[in-house]
Amino acid sequence: MKHFKPNLTILLVLFSASAFFWGCEPEKKDDSTTTAALLLAATSSGGDCVVNTTGRSAANTFVTDLTVSGISKTGTVSKIGSIPIVGHQTSVIKFTVSSATTVTLTGNAFAILYKSDTCPLAASSALAYNTGFTTNAADSNSEFPTSHRVATTSSTVISTTGTYYYFFYAIPSRGQAATLGYVISP
């Protein structure tokens, strides 16, 4: 009997401990908030203007505002956005036309000209290639609807008064960048 007493004591202690923890489950963490935040960070980009194009997802990018009318402006686009996951670059310049204005662009990117008073830019406010403006940039409608391609230097002449946005989309793996140089001459 002495032989069973220590085993019985150990068995009684184990049984008591298991009864104490009976029905307990491991704590489950709710990772849905963390997962949602990570998914949002991976699929959205910073910016102050949403740009919509026909047949493509909307892009959020930054605007360089040059809306002082009647004054020549020269510079390089410095505020750019990025399309998550693929890393394509985007940017926009905003300017006002009060008389025939020439926009000279230097760089390598796709461009879409919008006539709109404010952001977000609707796909319906994008001007079709050489409609409402004339440009010597090559038509790239096959790449992006209503777009043209700036390769090295191109000039665009706009005669209709209003506020315009020039949206640039660049694919770095093709040697493109959304940091184009610009000269806007009224």
Beta strands, then each sheet from edge to edge (+ up, - down):
strand 1: 49-51
strand 2: 59-61
strand 3: 63-66
strand 4: 73-76
strand 5: 81-82
strand 6: 89-97
strand 7: 101-115
strand 8: 134-135
strand 9: 138-139
strand 10: 148-158
strand 11: 162-170
strand 12: 177-185
sheet 1: 1+ 2-
sheet 2: 3+ 6+ 5-
sheet 3: 3+ 6+ 11- 7+ 10- 8+
sheet 4: 3+ 6+ 11- 7+ 12- 4+
sheet 5: 3+ 6+ 11- 7+ 10- 9+
end
